[in-house]
Amino acid sequence: MDFEAVIGLEVHSELSTDTKIFCGCSTEFGGQPNTHVCPTCLGLPGALPRLNKKVVEYGIKAGLALNCSINKVCRMDRKNYFYPDCPKNYQITQDEIPVCHDGYIEIELDNGDKKKIGIERIHIEEDAGKLLHTDAGSLVDYNRAGVPLIEIVSKPDLRSPEEATKYLEKLKSILSSIEVSDCKMEQGSLRCDGNISVMPKGSLEFGVRSEIKNMNSFKALEKAFEYEYKRHVEAVKNGEELEQDTRRWDEAKGVTFAMRSKEKANDYRYFPEGDLVTLNISDEWIEEVRKSIPELPHEKAERFVKEFSIPKYDASVLTLTMDMAKFFEKVAVESKDAKAASNWLMGDISRLMNKNNMEVKDLKFNPSQLAELIKVINKGTISNNIGKKVLNSMFESGKDPKVIIEEKGLIQNNDEGEILEVVKKIMEENPKVVQDYKDGNKRVLGFFVGLVMKATKGKANPQIVNKIVNQEASKL
Ligand SMILES: [Zn+2]
């Protein structure tokens, strides 16, 4: 029997407002423990919350970008639970009426088909503090308490770990492009929980669910779901009864383990937050927010394919982050060679950035300088190979390509006469190889080309070298 997974994701995204959701404290990441706090976010008796308008605006913005409907009348609720990082012993969130509902994200499957993944709801809420476990005991830092979050709950429309990864990638690129969150998974501003069950392929009846916490990187997400998928399929095949549970992904061990049996919604005793009024969202406000939404990544990708004639694959990679998309567009326009711009950015530049753990905004050179490099290569001033060396220097120093080429004396030699002299000299110096060639070994021509490039320190135009080596060999 063939099985398939049924996966739903719950993604928490920290909003990039300057201040917290119910007070004026800073939302800045880090800082000395308990320095971004006040009576309200510490939950001291008598302190009252005041809702930050920007949080609602960002919630609406995310909802519109994710094709949701907006609940024009909604409210905040209390979710009661006791935990040291939750200073009021309840979290202010939205239960019955979230700010957005019923949207979707379109992902592209490996076979090129598009699939809509439903979004059940998006609600706004406050984040909890952080526990630090030390040798001296557990400490709590409330800097994060009250930082605004949106929680985006998908419908159980995902059918494999790969689809889940695609969904999260798309969601991340949309949220960061509309600038409601910086989506830094390593700083916890994008966090992912999910649930999975398995069922016979094509069935309509879902199996028993496991909820998985703590999948805080793309790698973790895919590995945790793969692990759970296998565990569930094994159990079903062996006739074992699975229990609905909440599990934690252990990155180091590569396994999930059960934390607790699932609490039910009524364990939280949700009730309306009496310290805050009902929210009334006007049509005018929704329209105003709609106008502030920039071109979304998939719209940009489609335009890049049309305007610059680059492959669809390139366009989808280049639009994963807005910084990369903007950088590419400037280089493509200035260099008038979009494919070269795409090759440099997706190839050498991405490799260097990954190696140095950098992002586009950390690059020392700007789009005009990369466009200049492409132009000097296309003009034949330097070869593509020398271009890679120039790029490495640009990456290190941020200097103009022309300055680097001059300083290092890298200008390409296109002088056929000079190159002919070098070819002749190398053939004279290698009589054995010449004999090899005469005996029928045509591959030694590549050896000659290599020697000529070495003798000219890579500066000879490789096309001309090839041409002359072939021409001289034919005379032997
Ligand atoms: Zn505060």
Boltz pocket constraint, residues with backbone or C-beta under 6 A from the ligand:
constraints:
  - pocket:
      binder: B
      contacts: [[A, 20], [A, 23], [A, 24], [A, 25], [A, 36], [A, 37], [A, 38], [A, 39], [A, 40], [A, 41], [A, 42], [A, 145], [A, 146]]
      max_distance: 6.0
